[in-house]
């Protein structure tokens, strides 16, 4: 990814991003992919949770992730 790359936990509410490859163990990467959160997928950050997590929109789904998982997923902001 380019220098504009960030981690998913750094993106503000309302932003859109393309996901990179998570730095997680294979079983967790597989589970995220099953939910639609795979490299190249575009997500929108819908809201923050009290513990620093985020609710994401990916395709027609809404998925909440904890802060620790978000920190392991690179994301490149994209324009609307």
N, C-alpha and C positions, 0 to 999 in steps of 0.2 A: 504494500500500500504506500501511498505518498506521504509526505510530511504532514498532511492534514489528518492523518490517522489518529484516532483516539481509542480509548476503551469505552465500552458501552455505558459504564457507570458515570462517565464524564459528560454525557450529552444532556442538554436541558430538555425539559418537557416541551413537546411540540416539534422537536427536530426529527429529521429522517436520516437514516444511515444504511449503508450496505455492510453486512457482517463479514468479518474475516474468519479464519480458522481459530476456534477456541483453544486455549492452552489448558485443556482438561483431560482427564483420563478417557480412554476410548468409549467406555460404557456411558459416561455422561455426555460425550459428544454425540453418540448415537441417539440418546434420549432427546437431546435438544433438536437434532435433525428430524426425529419423529414428530416433534411439535412444530416443525417448519422453520426452526432457527438454525439454518445451515449456511455455510460460506456462500456469499453472493446474494442471499436473501435481503430484501429491503424491509426495514422495520420503522415504525413511528413510535416515539416515546410518548405515551399517553399521560402518565402521572407518576409521581414519586410515592413510595410507601414510607411510613414512619421510620423504619430501620435503614433507609437509604437504598432500598430496592427500587425497581421500576416496573410499571405495567406497560407492556409493549403490544403493539398491533402488528401482526404479520399475516398477510392475506386476510382471511375473514376471522381469524382467531385473536383473542386477547390473552396474553400470557404474562404472569407475574414472575419475576426472578429476583433472588436475593442479591445483595451487594457483592458478596464474595464471588458469585458466579459471573455477575456483570463485569467485574474487574478482570476476568480471564478471557473476555471476548473483545477482540479488536473491532472497531467500527469506523468506517469512513463516511463522514457527513456527505449527503447528497442534496442537491437543490430540489425543490418541489417541482 
